[in-house]
Amino acid sequence: MNDDELLRQELRSAREELVRKRTSEDTASAESRLPLMPERDEAFIRLALMSVEELETHIERLERDLADLQEGVERPDE
């Protein structure tokens, strides 16, 4: 699997988690504990521990990284 696909999967999972948190009736518990949801991708379980604000920031970063990758921008560590 290439970097592009990995970024897309994480972005999809982050967006799904953000929707879960925003639609939760009890937002305090949605942000403070990890609910058991079998449809979560275990590779991205850490997203469930993020707050809404942290998820929004993470999604913005993933979108920028994906755009850079598609435009051929090299990572600074390469």
ABEGO torsion letter per residue (X at the ends): XBAAAAAAAAAAAAAAAAAAAAABABAAAAAABBBBBAABBAAAAAAAABBAAAAAAAAAAAAAAAAAAAAGBBBAAX
